[in-house]
Amino acid sequence: MPIVPHIPTYLKAVNQPRLAMDLIYLAKDPLLCRTLNHSLPGHTKSTLQMADDYIMKCLAGLGFGFEQVAVPVQAFQADHTVPHGFRKPLPWEPVYNAMNLYFIKRGVSHPQELILLLAHKDSQSWLPCAPGAYDNASGTIALMEIARVLSGYASKRSIWLLFCNEEHWPWTSVAAAQALATSDYRALAVLNLDSLAGKARHGDPPANVTRFSTPEGEALADLMIALNDQLGLKMIQQKYLCEMPNDDDGSFIHAGIPTAVMSIGSYPYSEPNYHKMSDIAEHVDLDNLGLAVQLNLATVLHLDEHGSAAMLPA
């Protein structure tokens, strides 16, 4: 099957300077972090609320429907007695409302068939002010750029872009997954964009991994390998079986939606700045990130045209 003719045109619209601008705003200046338990001096809103405002402002007027859903969460707390350095919140610790932000494009001919892309927009709530540039400003700005590129696209199937929260507790993707599981939509794909372009060493070749947990997810992983090759994106694109679903894609699998996968720079994840204060904007490989954005965008366009991950390009 040939590549969908309009895919290369949309891929060319991915704009690396815009990615850089969004990255700086969300992970360096003015926002050093994106959490509900931290505010900048002189501001009453938390840094995560300010990030929400920025996303909504940037994507306003692009032709998407918009919904926000509040989910009660708490902040993780630092705990240096355990290897990962944090603990779950206790019942009496502060409760906040974290927002799931949905940008919605209704399909013209198959509106009940859904392609959902998501990224968690928050950074680590247990660190004093962690930039979280790879984890997960990279996925957040990738989703913002996909929204911009698709703004004038008349999709056959419905496309939802979900900005959720995973570095507070509980993950707000759980509420999103449960809502989708009880809806009338049939999810063709759930693409979780998390820590895109993160890999072991800076200077390594561009890379991306599609992590899957189900046969349906493996079909999506195979599609992404085929698209990377046929479009000449020149990434090392691999797939990885995760037998214990987790992260935000795992929320959907546990809710009974098997077509969920994660796009990530490496797996097992090897980015040396993961969950550290050194996860800063200057370390993000924007060239690799741009290619990962193009691959996920191509996957959406292919699925919208054919309605199946099994229809591989050749």
BELZI-V395622 format. One record per backbone hydrogen bond with DSSP energy under -1.0 kcal/mol. NH is the residue of the N-H (numbers start at 1). CO is the residue of the C=O. If there is no record, write none. Layout:
NH;CO  NH;CO
This chain:
7;4  10;6  11;7  12;8  14;11  19;15  20;16  21;17  22;18  23;19  24;20  25;21  26;22  27;23  28;24  29;24  31;25  43;40  47;38  48;35  50;46  51;47  52;48  53;49  54;50  55;51  56;52  57;53  58;54  59;55  62;59  65;104  67;102  69;100  71;98  73;96  74;169  77;87  79;85  82;79  85;82  87;77  93;90  96;73  98;71  100;69  101;163  102;67  103;161  104;65  105;159  108;155  110;156  113;110  114;186  115;158  116;189  117;160  118;191  119;162  121;164  123;34  125;167  133;279  137;132  138;133  140;136  141;137  142;138  143;139  144;140  145;141  146;142  147;143  148;144  149;145  150;146  151;148  153;150  155;153  158;113  159;105  160;115  161;103  162;117  163;101  164;119  169;74  172;165  174;171  176;172  177;173  178;174  179;175  180;176  181;177  182;178  183;180  186;112  188;114  189;114  190;259  191;116  192;261  193;118  194;263  198;195  204;201  208;236  209;264  210;238  211;262  212;240  218;214  219;215  220;216  221;217  222;218  223;219  224;220  225;221  226;222  227;223  228;224  229;225  230;226  231;227  233;228  236;206  237;235  238;208  240;210  242;212  250;246  251;247  253;249  254;250  256;253  257;252  261;190  262;211  263;192  264;209  265;195  274;271  276;273  279;276  280;278  283;280  284;281  286;284  289;285  290;286  291;287  292;288  293;289  294;290  295;291  296;292  297;293  298;294  299;295  300;296  301;297  302;298  303;299  304;300  305;301  306;302  307;303  312;310  314;1
